[in-house]
């Protein structure tokens, strides 16, 4: 018997580990990018979270820089 759940909720924030996995980089590199403010993050209580849009914006900046360099 299959249990019906409500509609899927789109993720708004990611952990550093999830960002590392999405960008296929190390967790330490994510924290370096956060410290350099290359990726925007917010503090929720004691937790540091990265907006999904910030990850997409960072990736698009990298692509743009690559295009400009060619």
N, C-alpha and C positions, 0 to 999 in steps of 0.2 A: 504494500500500500504506500503510495507516494504522498508525502506531506507537502501541501501547497504553502509556499511562503509568499510574502508580499513582493512588490516589484523590487528589482535590484537597485540599491542605492549607489550612485556614482561616487567614487572616492574624491574627496576634496583635498585632503592632506595625506602626505606619505612620511614614513620614517626614513632616517638616513639609510638604513639597510635596504629599504624598498627602492629608494632613489639609486643607490649603488647598483642594485640588480637591474633596474630599468635602463641605466646608462652603461651597464656592463663595465663598471669601474669599481675600485675598492672603496670600502666604507671610510677609510682614512682620507682618501682623496675627496670624498663628499664633504667631510668636515673641513678640509682645507678650502674647498670652494665656498663653503658657508662662511668661514672666517674671513675670506677675502671679499665677501659679499657679491660673489659672482652668481650665486643662487640665493634667492630670497627665502627666508624662513621666518617662522613666528614661534613665540613661546606660548604654550598653553599649560598653565601651572608650572610644573617642573619639566615639562616635555618640550622638546624642539621638534617642530613639524615643518615640512616643506610643501607649499601648495603645488598641486599637480601642474597648474599653469606655469609656475616658475621653472619647473623641469623642462616643459616644452619650450619656453622662451629661451632658456639656456642652450638647448639643443639647436634651436633656430639661429641663435647668435653664432654658434660654432660653424654651422653650415654656411652662413653669410661670410664669416671670416675666411673660410676655406675657398669660397667662390672669389672673393676679392684678391686672395693670394695667387690665384691661378691666372 
